[in-house]
Amino acid sequence: MTDAGLHMAIDRGDQTRTAYYAGRVDGIPAEDIEIVAQVFSTMAVGDTIYKKEMIDALRAVHSDKVVEDMFEDLLHRGVIALTEHGLCHSPILSFHRWIVDNFGRECTKSRTGV
C-alpha cells in the first residue's frame, strides 16, 4: 500500500469512528453530554467512578426522576457503561477521549462564559 492509500484508509476510519460516536449521542440534550464530558475529563482514560458520582453530576441540572431516566438512556445508548460491580466508565477508550475533546470544552465555556 502506498503512503497516500494508507492515509486515505486512516482518514476513512477516523470519519467512520466519528460518525459512530456522534450517533451514540445524537438526540441527547447538549447539557447532558457536557456533564458526561466534564465527568470523563476528571478521569484518566480507562478509569471508573461510582455510579452515584455520575448521577450526582446529572442531578446538578435534573430532578431525581429525570436523572434516573437520563442515566438509563446513557447506558442504553452506550455513552456510559457499568462494570459488574456497578462502577461507571466509558464503554470504549477512544470514545472517552472523543467525548471530552468534542463536548468538554463546551462545558467549560458555558461555565466561564468564554
C-alpha positions as CSV (number, residue, x, y, z in Angstrom):
1,M,0.0,0.0,0.0
2,T,1.2,3.5,-0.8
3,D,1.5,6.3,1.8
4,A,-1.4,8.0,0.1
5,G,-3.5,4.9,0.3
6,L,-2.6,4.3,3.9
7,H,-3.5,7.9,4.8
8,M,-6.8,7.6,2.9
9,A,-7.7,4.4,4.9
10,I,-6.8,6.1,8.2
11,D,-8.9,9.1,7.3
12,R,-11.9,6.9,6.3
13,G,-11.5,5.1,9.6
14,D,-11.5,8.3,11.5
15,Q,-14.6,9.6,9.7
16,T,-16.4,6.3,10.4
17,R,-15.5,6.3,14.0
18,T,-16.5,9.9,14.5
19,A,-19.9,9.2,12.8
20,Y,-20.4,6.1,15.1
21,Y,-19.6,8.1,18.2
22,A,-21.8,11.0,17.1
23,G,-24.7,8.5,16.6
24,R,-24.4,7.4,20.2
25,V,-25.0,11.0,21.5
26,D,-27.5,12.0,18.8
27,G,-30.7,13.3,20.4
28,I,-29.2,13.7,23.9
29,P,-29.5,17.2,25.2
30,A,-26.2,19.0,24.9
31,E,-26.1,19.9,28.6
32,D,-26.3,16.2,29.5
33,I,-23.4,15.3,27.1
34,E,-21.4,18.2,28.5
35,I,-21.9,16.8,32.0
36,V,-20.7,13.4,31.0
37,A,-17.8,15.0,29.2
38,Q,-16.9,17.0,32.3
39,V,-17.0,13.9,34.5
40,F,-14.9,12.0,32.0
41,S,-12.4,14.9,31.8
42,T,-11.7,14.4,35.5
43,M,-10.9,10.7,34.9
44,A,-8.0,9.0,33.2
45,V,-9.0,7.0,30.1
46,G,-10.0,3.6,31.4
47,D,-10.8,4.7,34.9
48,T,-14.1,4.1,36.7
49,I,-16.2,6.1,39.1
50,Y,-19.1,5.2,41.3
51,K,-22.5,5.3,39.7
52,K,-23.5,7.8,42.3
53,E,-20.9,10.3,41.1
54,M,-22.3,10.3,37.6
55,I,-25.9,10.5,38.9
56,D,-24.9,13.4,41.2
57,A,-23.3,15.2,38.3
58,L,-26.6,14.8,36.3
59,R,-28.6,15.9,39.3
60,A,-27.0,19.3,39.0
61,V,-29.5,20.1,36.2
62,H,-32.2,17.5,36.6
63,S,-34.7,16.2,39.1
64,D,-34.3,12.8,40.7
65,K,-36.8,11.2,38.3
66,V,-35.3,12.7,35.2
67,V,-31.8,11.8,36.4
68,E,-32.6,8.1,36.7
69,D,-34.2,8.1,33.2
70,M,-31.2,10.0,31.8
71,F,-28.7,7.6,33.4
72,E,-30.6,4.6,31.9
73,D,-30.7,6.3,28.5
74,L,-27.0,7.0,28.6
75,L,-26.4,3.3,29.4
76,H,-28.8,2.1,26.7
77,R,-27.1,4.3,24.1
78,G,-23.6,3.1,25.1
79,V,-22.4,6.6,26.2
80,I,-21.6,5.1,29.6
81,A,-21.2,1.6,30.9
82,L,-21.3,-0.2,34.2
83,T,-18.9,-2.8,35.5
84,E,-20.2,-5.9,37.2
85,H,-19.5,-4.1,40.5
86,G,-21.6,-1.0,39.5
87,L,-18.8,1.3,38.6
88,C,-19.3,3.7,35.8
89,H,-16.9,4.2,32.8
90,S,-16.7,4.9,29.2
91,P,-17.5,1.8,27.1
92,I,-14.7,2.5,24.6
93,L,-11.4,4.1,25.5
94,S,-11.3,6.2,22.4
95,F,-14.9,7.3,23.0
96,H,-13.8,8.7,26.3
97,R,-11.3,10.9,24.5
98,W,-13.7,11.8,21.8
99,I,-16.5,13.0,24.1
100,V,-14.1,15.1,26.2
101,D,-12.5,16.6,23.1
102,N,-15.8,17.4,21.5
103,F,-18.0,18.3,24.4
104,G,-15.8,19.0,27.4
105,R,-14.8,22.4,26.0
106,E,-18.4,23.4,25.8
107,C,-19.0,22.6,29.4
108,T,-16.0,24.8,30.4
109,K,-17.1,27.5,28.0
110,S,-20.7,27.6,29.4
111,R,-19.5,27.8,33.0
112,T,-16.9,30.5,32.4
113,G,-18.8,32.5,29.8
114,V,-15.8,32.5,27.5
